[in-house]
Structure formats: C-alpha cells, structure tokens
Amino acid sequence: MVSADAARNIVGIIGESGLCLGIRALRPTFYKIVKKKAVEEFSAIPYLATLLNCMLWVFYGLPIVHPNSILVVTINGIGLILEAIYLSIYFTYSTNKQRKKAGLILLGEIAFMFVVVLLVLLLAHTHTKRSLIVGVFCVIFGTCMYASPLSIMKMVIQTKSVEYMPFFLSLAAFLNGVCWTAYALIKFDIFITIPNGLGALFGAAQLILYGFYYRTTPKKGPKEVQLQPSSMVAPNIV
C-alpha cells in the first residue's frame, strides 16, 4: 500500500508537467522579444506577479515554516529561476521607462518579502502560526495570479476567437491546478487547496472555451500570428 507521503510526492512530480507546458507556451513571447530586440507593449506585470508568488511559496515550504513540503520548495524554486530569466530578457530589451517601472515593482516585492520573512520568524514561534501567516499571503497572491486569465476569457467570448489564448498555457493551468489540488487533499492543506482548486476551475473553463471557439478562430500563417501583450501570462506554480 502506498503511503500518503509517497502518493503526495508522485502527484507533486506529475504536477511539474504543468510547468513544462507553461514554459513551452511562453517561448514564442520571448523569442519575439529577442528577435526584435524590443519588448514593445509586452508587460512585465505577469512575470513579476509570478515571481512574488514563487517567493512566497518557497518560504511557505521551508522546514522552518511548513515541514515536509520539499516539493513545494523545489517546484517554486524552479519557477523563481525561470522568472528571473524571463525578467532578465525583459530588462535587457525594455526602454528606460519600462525598465524603471518594472525595477521599482521588483524592489517593492523584495522589500515586501524581507518584511514578511522578518516578521514571521521574529513574531511567530510555532510551525502552525508561521504556516497560517505565510499561507494566507500565498492564498491571496496565488488566487490573483490564477484569476488573471479572466480578461482573456472575456475577450475570447467577445471576439469568438482563441487567437490570444494559447492552448498549452491553458492546459498547463488546468494540469497544474488539478495535480496540486490532489497533492493538498492527500494530506489536507487548505492554503494549497484554495488557489489551486480555483486554478483547476479556471483552466478547465479556458479549455472549454478553446474547444468551443477554435473553429471560429481566423486561421493565420506563421508569419501573420500576432501575440497580444496582455494575454501572455507566466506559468502557474503551486
């Protein structure tokens, strides 16, 4: 009989497939940026939001906060590295105005994390209290990140086109949400369950819309495909 810990590990490892699909979906965005040597109107906000989300989850999964959550640390650690790469490309090819705006947000996130880590370690002296405080932040920011495609779903319905909603990104959101919800339910963790349960629902809704509107989407050749800046969001992590 498979133990609960072993089952969680298996599900968590499978959940990494969602991240791999998300990476695949983002390649055209950054290929376009590097090729044109300009970010144009692409926004750094989704990547900065995911970076903060990953930092919070890494802290949550550490033994000093929430023991026996090493997979939460590893998957979000990978996410941190990827977001750092994405943002490095963004900063390299952005204008001074764009770079300054993104830089200020990044500094704000680092300062916020420093304050959270400091206060949690100094004022909360048990794993239960630390998990509660950091978990609440993770739920808030994780839910916001997962809800970010809602504007794109609205556009799909209005335009009857899935041109700006990449299939693999939607599939990644769904798989990631399902796997990490299952992970959280095996040994119940409400802080992981809430945002990932919502992520699974949003991902499923995107896939349903994709299937419904795929046939009505105008077909374009490879050179004609345009990516809408606001539609490209970073991979969802835990």
Disulfide bonds with the S-S distance in Angstrom:
none
